[in-house]
């Protein structure tokens, strides 16, 4: 079984663990030839998303309910997040290495994202929505926050059409390792600055990588 320390070692060396399914207790290491990354602080914000953010009245928070975010990400008919992974994520959160960003409508959790941080690298694990645009709001906020806190790499493991529509890039394994090495040496801290609020996110300039 993989330990929390071994997971950190894996990420620092460019590989990551996943389960085949929630019912499979085993974990397997992955090292894909192409990697997905997001431009930190440079995601595309559509006009319709800006309008939604200006009018939704949501509140953003960091690390207020990490367990609920992980549980929500795992609560899908098909998921790679099994019980051993959830246990490791909880250990890493307690150690200050795993973080969640939540979006609330009043007291209701409407979306969120979680991942791990090492140096100036953030490794996004999963995100969820309970309301339209919930996960996208959390993702946009996290990208802006990572930029404010000195991060250099926002890893998404695999590229997807959804992430590419927001400005996500597909890079080679070799290029990923070059960026990872640089990011690991950066003195970033996700708690260095306060989170931007929803109104600040709605006013972000659309950027390209």
C-alpha positions as CSV (number, residue, x, y, z in Angstrom):
1,X,0.0,0.0,0.0
2,X,1.2,3.5,-0.8
3,X,1.9,5.8,2.1
4,X,1.4,9.6,2.2
5,X,5.2,10.0,2.0
6,X,5.4,7.8,-1.0
7,X,2.7,9.7,-2.7
8,X,4.6,13.0,-2.2
9,X,7.7,11.3,-3.6
10,X,5.8,10.1,-6.6
11,X,4.4,13.5,-7.4
12,X,7.9,15.1,-7.0
13,X,9.2,12.6,-9.5
14,X,6.4,13.2,-12.1
15,X,4.2,10.1,-11.4
16,X,0.9,9.8,-9.6
17,X,-1.3,7.0,-8.2
18,X,-4.8,6.1,-9.2
19,X,-7.2,3.2,-8.6
20,X,-9.0,1.4,-11.3
21,X,-12.3,1.9,-9.5
22,X,-13.6,2.8,-6.1
23,X,-14.2,-0.9,-5.3
24,X,-10.6,-1.8,-6.2
25,X,-8.3,-1.5,-3.1
26,X,-5.2,-1.4,-5.2
27,X,-3.3,1.7,-6.4
28,X,-1.3,1.9,-9.6
29,X,1.4,4.5,-10.6
30,X,0.9,6.4,-13.8
31,X,3.4,8.3,-16.0
32,X,1.5,9.4,-19.1
33,X,3.5,10.5,-22.2
34,X,1.4,13.6,-22.4
35,X,0.5,15.8,-19.4
36,X,-2.2,18.4,-18.9
37,X,-1.4,21.7,-17.2
38,X,-3.3,24.9,-16.6
39,X,-1.7,28.4,-17.0
40,X,-1.6,29.8,-13.5
41,X,-3.6,33.0,-13.3
42,X,-4.4,32.8,-17.0
43,X,-7.5,30.8,-17.5
44,X,-10.1,31.9,-20.0
45,X,-13.2,33.4,-18.4
46,X,-16.2,33.6,-20.8
47,X,-18.6,36.6,-20.8
48,X,-21.4,34.3,-19.6
49,X,-19.3,33.0,-16.7
50,X,-18.4,36.6,-15.8
51,X,-22.1,37.4,-15.6
52,X,-22.8,34.4,-13.5
53,X,-20.0,35.2,-11.0
54,X,-21.2,38.8,-10.7
55,X,-24.7,37.7,-9.8
56,X,-24.4,34.5,-7.9
57,X,-23.4,35.9,-4.5
58,X,-21.2,32.8,-3.8
59,X,-18.5,32.8,-1.1
60,X,-15.0,31.2,-1.6
61,X,-13.0,29.5,1.1
62,X,-9.8,27.6,1.5
63,X,-9.5,24.3,3.5
64,X,-12.8,24.8,5.3
65,X,-14.2,21.3,4.6
66,X,-11.5,19.2,2.9
67,X,-13.2,15.9,3.6
68,X,-16.5,17.1,2.1
69,X,-14.8,18.1,-1.1
70,X,-13.0,14.8,-1.4
71,X,-16.2,12.9,-0.6
72,X,-18.1,14.9,-3.2
73,X,-15.4,14.2,-5.9
74,X,-15.6,10.5,-5.1
75,X,-19.4,10.3,-5.1
76,X,-19.7,9.4,-8.7
77,X,-20.9,6.2,-10.4
78,X,-17.4,5.7,-11.8
79,X,-14.3,7.1,-9.9
80,X,-10.6,6.4,-9.4
81,X,-10.8,7.7,-5.9
82,X,-10.9,4.6,-3.6
83,X,-10.8,4.3,0.2
84,X,-7.0,4.1,0.4
85,X,-6.6,7.3,-1.6
86,X,-9.1,9.1,0.6
87,X,-7.2,8.0,3.7
88,X,-3.9,9.3,2.2
89,X,-5.5,12.6,1.1
90,X,-6.7,13.1,4.7
91,X,-3.2,12.4,6.1
92,X,-1.7,14.9,3.6
93,X,-4.3,17.5,4.5
94,X,-3.5,17.1,8.2
95,X,0.2,17.6,7.3
96,X,-0.5,20.8,5.3
97,X,0.2,19.2,1.9
98,X,-3.3,18.7,0.5
99,X,-5.8,21.6,0.1
100,X,-9.3,22.2,-1.0
101,X,-11.0,25.3,-2.3
102,X,-14.7,25.5,-1.8
103,X,-17.6,27.6,-3.2
104,X,-20.6,28.2,-1.0
105,X,-24.0,29.6,-1.7
106,X,-24.9,30.7,1.8
107,X,-24.0,27.6,3.9
108,X,-24.5,25.2,1.0
109,X,-21.4,23.7,-0.6
110,X,-22.0,24.2,-4.4
111,X,-18.6,23.3,-5.8
112,X,-14.9,22.6,-5.0
113,X,-11.6,21.4,-6.0
114,X,-8.7,19.7,-4.2
115,X,-5.1,18.8,-4.8
116,X,-1.6,18.5,-3.4
117,X,1.2,21.1,-3.2
118,X,5.0,20.7,-3.1
119,X,7.1,23.8,-3.4
120,X,5.6,25.9,-6.3
121,X,3.8,23.0,-7.9
122,X,0.1,22.3,-7.3
123,X,-1.2,18.9,-8.4
124,X,-5.0,19.1,-9.0
125,X,-6.7,15.9,-8.1
126,X,-10.5,16.4,-8.8
127,X,-13.3,18.8,-8.7
128,X,-17.1,18.7,-8.4
129,X,-20.3,20.8,-8.8
130,X,-23.6,20.7,-7.0
131,X,-24.8,23.8,-8.9
132,X,-24.1,25.0,-12.4
133,X,-20.6,26.5,-12.7
134,X,-19.7,25.4,-9.2
135,X,-16.5,23.6,-10.1
136,X,-15.6,26.2,-12.7
137,X,-15.8,29.0,-10.2
138,X,-13.6,27.0,-7.8
139,X,-11.1,26.3,-10.6
140,X,-10.9,29.9,-11.7
141,X,-10.4,31.1,-8.1
142,X,-7.7,28.5,-7.5
143,X,-5.8,29.5,-10.6
144,X,-5.8,33.1,-9.6
145,X,-4.9,32.3,-6.0
146,X,-1.9,30.1,-7.0
147,X,-0.6,33.0,-9.1
148,X,-0.9,35.3,-6.1
149,X,0.9,32.8,-3.9
150,X,4.0,32.2,-6.1
151,X,3.1,28.9,-7.7
152,X,4.7,28.0,-11.1
153,X,3.0,24.8,-12.1
154,X,-0.7,23.7,-12.0
155,X,-0.8,20.1,-13.0
156,X,-4.0,18.4,-14.1
157,X,-2.5,15.0,-14.9
158,X,-4.4,14.3,-18.1
159,X,-5.6,17.0,-20.7
160,X,-9.3,17.1,-21.3
161,X,-11.5,19.1,-23.7
162,X,-13.1,21.0,-20.8
163,X,-9.8,22.1,-19.4
164,X,-8.5,23.0,-22.9
165,X,-11.5,25.2,-23.3
166,X,-10.3,27.1,-20.3
167,X,-6.8,27.5,-21.6
168,X,-5.3,24.1,-20.6
169,X,-2.2,22.9,-22.4
170,X,-1.0,19.5,-23.4
171,X,2.8,19.1,-23.0
172,X,5.2,16.2,-23.4
173,X,6.5,14.2,-20.4
174,X,10.0,15.7,-20.9
175,X,8.6,19.2,-20.9
176,X,6.5,18.4,-17.8
177,X,9.6,17.2,-16.0
178,X,11.5,20.4,-16.9
179,X,8.6,22.6,-15.5
180,X,8.2,20.4,-12.5
181,X,11.9,20.6,-11.5
182,X,11.7,24.4,-11.7
183,X,8.4,24.6,-9.7
184,X,9.6,22.3,-6.9
185,X,12.3,24.7,-6.0
186,X,10.0,27.7,-5.8
187,X,9.2,29.0,-2.3
188,X,5.4,29.1,-2.8
189,X,2.8,28.9,0.0
190,X,-0.9,28.5,-0.7
191,X,-1.7,30.3,2.6
192,X,0.5,33.3,1.9
193,X,-2.3,35.5,0.5
194,X,-6.1,35.7,1.1
195,X,-8.4,34.2,-1.5
196,X,-9.8,36.5,-4.1
197,X,-13.6,36.9,-3.8
198,X,-16.1,36.0,-6.5
199,X,-16.4,39.6,-7.7
200,X,-12.6,39.7,-8.2
201,X,-12.8,36.5,-10.2
202,X,-15.5,38.0,-12.4
203,X,-13.2,40.9,-13.3
204,X,-10.2,38.8,-14.3
205,X,-8.9,39.6,-17.7
206,X,-9.1,36.8,-20.3
207,X,-5.6,35.7,-20.9
208,X,-3.8,33.2,-23.1
209,X,-0.9,31.1,-22.3
